Amino acid sequence: MDQLLNALQWPAMVVTLIAAWLVGGRSARRRTWGFWVFVLSNLLWCVWGAFTQSYALIVLQLGLFAMNLRGVRKNKKEDEEAAASDDPG
C-alpha cells in the first residue's frame, strides 16, 4: 500500500500537466474542463500529501481547489455570454 500511495505523485503530476494544457486553451469549455481536471489533481495531491505528511502541500491544494472552482464559475459565465452573443434572435 505504501508503494501505491508513494507512486500516486506521478499520476497527480500528469493530471496537473493535462489540466494546465486545457486551461491554456482559447475555448471557455476547454478551460472549464481544465479547471475540473485541476480539481482532480488537487484531490490526488491531497491524498499524496497526507501520506507523506506534507501539510503545507495539502493547504496549498485546498487554496488552489478554491481558485479552480472560481475558474469553473467564471468560465461558465463567459461561455454562456458567448453563446448568447452568437444567438441571432
C-alpha positions as a Markdown table, in Angstrom:
| # | Residue | x | y | z |
|---|---|---|---|---|
| 1 | Met | 0.0 | 0.0 | 0.0 |
| 2 | Asp | 2.9 | 2.4 | 0.8 |
| 3 | Gln | 4.3 | 1.9 | -2.7 |
| 4 | Leu | 1.0 | 2.6 | -4.3 |
| 5 | Leu | 0.5 | 5.8 | -2.3 |
| 6 | Asn | 4.1 | 6.9 | -3.0 |
| 7 | Ala | 3.6 | 6.2 | -6.7 |
| 8 | Leu | 0.5 | 8.5 | -6.6 |
| 9 | Gln | 2.7 | 11.5 | -7.1 |
| 10 | Trp | 3.3 | 10.5 | -10.8 |
| 11 | Pro | -0.4 | 10.4 | -11.9 |
| 12 | Ala | -1.0 | 13.6 | -9.9 |
| 13 | Met | 1.7 | 15.3 | -11.8 |
| 14 | Val | 0.4 | 14.0 | -15.2 |
| 15 | Val | -3.1 | 15.1 | -14.3 |
| 16 | Thr | -1.8 | 18.6 | -13.3 |
| 17 | Leu | 0.0 | 19.0 | -16.6 |
| 18 | Ile | -3.1 | 17.9 | -18.6 |
| 19 | Ala | -5.2 | 20.4 | -16.6 |
| 20 | Ala | -2.7 | 23.2 | -17.3 |
| 21 | Trp | -2.8 | 22.4 | -21.0 |
| 22 | Leu | -6.6 | 22.5 | -21.0 |
| 23 | Val | -6.8 | 25.8 | -19.1 |
| 24 | Gly | -4.4 | 27.4 | -21.6 |
| 25 | Gly | -7.0 | 26.8 | -24.4 |
| 26 | Arg | -9.0 | 29.5 | -26.2 |
| 27 | Ser | -12.3 | 27.8 | -25.7 |
| 28 | Ala | -14.2 | 28.6 | -22.4 |
| 29 | Arg | -15.4 | 25.0 | -22.4 |
| 30 | Arg | -11.9 | 23.6 | -22.7 |
| 31 | Arg | -10.8 | 25.9 | -19.9 |
| 32 | Thr | -13.7 | 24.8 | -17.7 |
| 33 | Trp | -12.7 | 21.2 | -18.3 |
| 34 | Gly | -9.2 | 22.1 | -17.3 |
| 35 | Phe | -10.3 | 23.6 | -14.0 |
| 36 | Trp | -12.2 | 20.4 | -13.3 |
| 37 | Val | -9.2 | 18.3 | -14.1 |
| 38 | Phe | -7.2 | 20.6 | -11.8 |
| 39 | Val | -9.8 | 19.8 | -9.1 |
| 40 | Leu | -8.9 | 16.1 | -9.6 |
| 41 | Ser | -5.2 | 16.9 | -9.3 |
| 42 | Asn | -5.9 | 18.8 | -6.1 |
| 43 | Leu | -7.6 | 15.7 | -4.7 |
| 44 | Leu | -4.7 | 13.4 | -5.8 |
| 45 | Trp | -2.1 | 15.8 | -4.3 |
| 46 | Cys | -4.0 | 16.0 | -1.0 |
| 47 | Val | -4.0 | 12.2 | -0.8 |
| 48 | Trp | -0.3 | 12.0 | -1.5 |
| 49 | Gly | 0.4 | 14.9 | 0.9 |
| 50 | Ala | -1.5 | 13.2 | 3.7 |
| 51 | Phe | 0.5 | 10.0 | 3.0 |
| 52 | Thr | 3.8 | 11.9 | 3.1 |
| 53 | Gln | 2.7 | 14.3 | 5.9 |
| 54 | Ser | 3.2 | 17.2 | 3.6 |
| 55 | Tyr | 0.7 | 19.5 | 5.3 |
| 56 | Ala | 1.8 | 22.7 | 3.5 |
| 57 | Leu | 1.1 | 20.9 | 0.2 |
| 58 | Ile | -2.4 | 20.0 | 1.4 |
| 59 | Val | -3.1 | 23.6 | 2.5 |
| 60 | Leu | -1.8 | 24.8 | -0.9 |
| 61 | Gln | -4.0 | 22.3 | -2.8 |
| 62 | Leu | -7.1 | 23.5 | -0.8 |
| 63 | Gly | -6.4 | 27.1 | -1.8 |
| 64 | Leu | -5.9 | 26.0 | -5.4 |
| 65 | Phe | -9.1 | 24.0 | -5.2 |
| 66 | Ala | -11.0 | 27.2 | -4.3 |
| 67 | Met | -9.4 | 29.1 | -7.2 |
| 68 | Asn | -10.2 | 26.2 | -9.6 |
| 69 | Leu | -13.9 | 26.3 | -8.5 |
| 70 | Arg | -13.8 | 30.1 | -9.1 |
| 71 | Gly | -12.3 | 29.4 | -12.6 |
| 72 | Val | -15.1 | 27.0 | -13.4 |
| 73 | Arg | -17.7 | 29.5 | -12.4 |
| 74 | Lys | -16.1 | 32.4 | -14.3 |
| 75 | Asn | -15.6 | 30.3 | -17.5 |
| 76 | Lys | -19.2 | 29.0 | -17.3 |
| 77 | Lys | -20.4 | 32.6 | -17.2 |
| 78 | Glu | -18.1 | 33.5 | -20.1 |
| 79 | Asp | -19.3 | 30.5 | -22.1 |
| 80 | Glu | -22.9 | 31.5 | -21.6 |
| 81 | Glu | -22.3 | 35.1 | -22.6 |
| 82 | Ala | -20.5 | 33.9 | -25.8 |
| 83 | Ala | -23.4 | 31.6 | -26.6 |
| 84 | Ala | -25.9 | 34.5 | -26.1 |
| 85 | Ser | -24.0 | 36.8 | -28.3 |
| 86 | Asp | -23.9 | 34.2 | -31.1 |
| 87 | Asp | -27.7 | 33.8 | -30.9 |
| 88 | Pro | -29.1 | 35.8 | -33.8 |
| 89 | Gly | -32.5 | 36.1 | -32.1 |
